[in-house]
Amino acid sequence: MKPNFLIIGVQKGGTTSLYQYLLQHPQIQSAATKEVHFFDLQWNQGIDWYLQQFPANSEPHEMTGEASPYYIFHPLVAQRVWEFDPSLKIIVLLRNPVDRALSHYYHEVRWQFESLDLEAALNAESERLAGEADRFLSDPAYQSYAYQHYSYVARGRYAEQLEPWRSRFGSDQLLILNSEKFYQHPQATLARVVQFLGLPAYEFSEFTKYNAGDYLTPDSAIYERLKLRFLEANQDLKNYLKQYFPETWQTEFANQSDWLIE
């Protein structure tokens, strides 16, 4: 059974929750694991290995997919996915980039991948990531620990990450959702996803929040500097999508927004 859809990101944007909720639908079958990571970390395993991660038997009306949030950020994945199947449906969750960066940092601390304090980690990011994207392009087998784990600000520059996908997949194949809206109104968001996938409507009932992490509010000066670092990136996203954009990302960065990009 080949996958019909991919949830490609963003990390700490609600991909686990969205995937787990979708599995309640009787016509969606699970992959062997939510994050197969074939197109980024397991590419050397080959297509046959990838296909083995999905159910061997299915009915014609059933579908399957996976959710690997590193896909949107990895510079080689969009092309690999398109070559694998240009008809795939692609789903993206975009979260307020300041909150996403902070959640990402504390996630890395919790898993003992990060030893620097928050301000030091943010200040070290540019040096840590310097030249890493070019190394992927020169060596398709290259894997970068820093690029995967220390990309707190870089992963919040959404327009540049979306461009490789929008240039390869049709507008009817790419669904861009707002994470805050998803958590506020999961049923409505899921209804939109089900419609996007071409499945019958379904009344979802279980909305456990997966992978939620608590962290202290950072020093206000650090928070303000982070907000400023994303102003240009958010304007780029607004210009790029040319659709309704959460203005709170530009100003107060409140965890409330009311947008759904199709």
N, C-alpha and C positions, 0 to 999 in steps of 0.2 A: 504494500500500500504506500503510495507516495503522499507526502504532505500536500495539503491544499492551501495552507496559510502559515505565515510566520509572524510572530510578534517580535519585532527586532529591537525594541528598547522603549524608553531609555532605562538605564540602570537606576534603581531606586525610584522608579516612576509608577509602580503598581503592576508590573508585568506578571508577577506570580499570582497576585489576586485575580487579575483578569483571566489568566489561563485556567486557574482552578475553578472560577465561576463558570467559564465556558464549558468545562467538562460536565457540568450538570445537564447540559443539553443532550437529549437521548441520541442525537445523530452525530455527536462529536466524540471520537475516540482519542484516548491519550497516547502520546509517545511513551517510549520506555522511561524517559525522564523529561521534565519540563524544559530543561536547558540542555539540549543535545550538543550545542557548540561545534557542530560539524564545520560550518563555513568559516570559522575563525580559528579554533584551537585544535580541531580534529581533522583538518583537511587532508592530511596524509593518510587517513584511514580509507579513503576512497568511497565512491558512490554506493557500492554494494553494502558496505558497513553502515552507511547512513540509512539506507532503506530498511535495514534490519532493525532500526530503532523504532519502527512504526508497526502497527498491527499487521499480521500476515493475512488475516481474513477480514473482509468487510463487505457490507451490503452496498449496492450502487448509490444509495441515498446517504451514506455515511461519509464523514470526512475526518481528517486528522491534521495535526500541526504541532508546532513547538514554539517555545518562547526563550530566546537567548539574547539578553539585552546588550551584549557586547557587539552584536551584529551591526547596529547602526553606526557605531564608532570606528570599527575596524575598516581601514581604507581599501581592502580587497574584497570585502564580502558582497557588496552590491553586484559587482560584475560576476562573481562566482554564483550567486543565487540566480541571476538572470540567465546565465549559461545553463544552469541546471534545469530551470523551468521558468520561462518568461511569462507564464500564465498565472503564477502564484499570486495570492492575495497577501498584501503586506499591511500590518497594523503597527502603529506607533503611538506610544503614550508620551506626552511631553509635560513635564512638571516644572513649576516655578524653578528656574535654574539655581537660585540662591539656596532654596530649601533642598534641592537635589544635591548640590555640592556638599552641604553640611551633612546630610544623611549619608552620603557616600563616604565622607571622611570618617565619621563615627563607625560606619560599617567596617572600614578597614582597620580601625583601632580595635574594634571588638574582636575581629578575627586575627589580631596581632600581625597584620601586614604593614601597619603604619606605626612608627615609633616617635615621629616628630609631633610637637604640639600643633594646634590648628593653624596659627599664624605662620609658623615655620614651614609647615607643609604647603600652605598656599604660596608662600614666597619661593619655595624650592621647586614648584611645579614646572616652570618654564625650563629650568636647567635639567630637571629629571627627564623631560620629554623631548629635549632638543635632539633633532635628527631622527627620532624614532619612526615617524611616518615615512620618511624616505627609505629607511631600512626595509620596511615591508615591501616597498615598490621594487627594490633591488634584489630582494630575496623572498620569494613567496612563502618559504617555509619558516621565515623569521617569526619569533614570538617575543613579545616585550612585556616583562613584568611591570615596568614603570608605566607603560602605556595603558595597561589593563587596570592597574591599581591606584595610580597617583594622578589620574586625569580629572581632578575635581572641577576645575573651571573649563577645561577643554571640552568636556562632555556636555556642557551647557550651551555651547555655541551651535544651536540646532540647525540653522539654515544651511551651513556648510556640510552638515552630516546628511541632511535630507536631499541635497542636490543630486548625488549619485543615484539615489533611488528614483527620484522624480524624472530624471533624464532617461531612465531605462523602463520604468513601469508606467502604464497608463493611469490616468486620474481615477479610473474606475477600479484600479487594483490597489490603491494606496489610501488607507484610512488613517487620519491623524486625529488623535483624541487628546483632551486635556485631562491630566491626572486628577486635579482638584475636583473637576466636574464629575469625573468617574466615581470618586469616593463619596461625593455629596449625593449623587443620583445614580447608583450602580444599575438599577433596573433599566432606566432610560438609556444609559450608555450601552448596556448589553443588548438591548433591543436594536440599537443602531448597528452593533457589530454583527448580530445575527442576520439582519437585513443585508448588510454588506457581504456576508458570506453566502447569501442566497438560501438560507435555511428557514424552515417554518418558525413563526413566532413561538416563544416559550416563556413561561412565567418562572423566573429564577427565584430561589427562596433562601439561599444560604450566602451570607456576605461577610464571612470571617475575614478580617484584614490580615493578610499574610506578610511575614517579614517586616512587621512594624518595629521600629527601633526608637527608644526614647533617648534624647540627648539634651544637655543643658543649653540654654540660650547663650550664644557666644557673646563676647564683649561687643557692645554696640558699635564701637569704632570698626571692628573687623567686619561686622555685618554691613555697615554702611559702605565700606570699601568694596565688599563683594557686590553689593547692589550696583555700584558705579561700574564695576568691571563688566557687568552684563548689559549695560544700557545699549551699547552699540550692537551687541549680538542680538538683543531682543528687537531692536529696530530693523536689523537685517532680516530677521524672521518675519516680522510684520510686512516688510516690503516684498519678501520672497513669496509668501503665501498669498498676498493680496486678498486676504479674507479677514473676517472679524478676529481680533486678537485681544487677549486679556490685558487691558490697559493697566491693571494693578501690578503686572510684572514690571511695567515701566516706571511706576511711581512708588506706591507703598509696598509692593510685593506681598500683599495680603494673601492668605491661603483661601481666597474666595475668587471665583471667576465663573463666567457663564458663557462658555464658548464650546463649540463642537465643530471641528473642521472636517469637511467631507472631501 
